[in-house]
Amino acid sequence: MKHQNDKRIADFWKGLLTKKQKQELLKELEENADTNEENTRVAFLHAHPDEKDLFSETQYQQILRQLHREMGVEEIKPITTSRYRWYAAAASIVILITTTITINSRNNAIEAGKI
């Protein structure tokens, strides 16, 4: 199984897989994620790469984006919150604080006998 997946992964990088084969490979890799993760962890622990041989975070991000493009995976866009939601939340907080202060002031005035 491992040898077969290794060959299919090599074929993926060579551009020899169809879209359906790419999706099947991704599905199998996801289903065997625990086993693959353990195998990778063990291999990584036994390997001692030089720092100069490792990619930077930016290079890893580029590789991941390229993988996603080649596999037909849509890029995940960050969730953005509307600016107006923040204004509405801020206005609600101001109203809540103002109401609380007003009620406390009236209660204090009632207790002091001013009203």
ChimeraX attribute file (.defattr): number of C-alpha atoms within 10 A of each C-alpha:
attribute: neighborCount
match mode: 1-to-1
recipient: residues
	/A:1	6
	/A:2	8
	/A:3	8
	/A:4	9
	/A:5	13
	/A:6	11
	/A:7	12
	/A:8	17
	/A:9	17
	/A:10	13
	/A:11	13
	/A:12	19
	/A:13	12
	/A:14	9
	/A:15	11
	/A:16	13
	/A:17	17
	/A:18	11
	/A:19	13
	/A:20	10
	/A:21	14
	/A:22	20
	/A:23	15
	/A:24	12
	/A:25	17
	/A:26	14
	/A:27	12
	/A:28	12
	/A:29	15
	/A:30	12
	/A:31	11
	/A:32	11
	/A:33	12
	/A:34	11
	/A:35	12
	/A:36	14
	/A:37	12
	/A:38	11
	/A:39	12
	/A:40	12
	/A:41	12
	/A:42	11
	/A:43	11
	/A:44	11
	/A:45	9
	/A:46	9
	/A:47	9
	/A:48	8
	/A:49	9
	/A:50	7
	/A:51	8
	/A:52	7
	/A:53	7
	/A:54	10
	/A:55	11
	/A:56	11
	/A:57	9
	/A:58	9
	/A:59	11
	/A:60	12
	/A:61	12
	/A:62	12
	/A:63	13
	/A:64	12
	/A:65	15
	/A:66	13
	/A:67	14
	/A:68	14
	/A:69	12
	/A:70	14
	/A:71	18
	/A:72	12
	/A:73	12
	/A:74	9
	/A:75	9
	/A:76	7
	/A:77	6
	/A:78	6
	/A:79	6
	/A:80	6
	/A:81	8
	/A:82	8
	/A:83	8
	/A:84	9
	/A:85	10
	/A:86	11
	/A:87	11
	/A:88	11
	/A:89	11
	/A:90	12
	/A:91	12
	/A:92	12
	/A:93	12
	/A:94	12
	/A:95	12
	/A:96	12
	/A:97	12
	/A:98	12
	/A:99	12
	/A:100	11
	/A:101	12
	/A:102	12
	/A:103	12
	/A:104	12
	/A:105	12
	/A:106	13
	/A:107	13
	/A:108	13
	/A:109	12
	/A:110	11
	/A:111	10
	/A:112	9
	/A:113	8
	/A:114	8
	/A:115	9
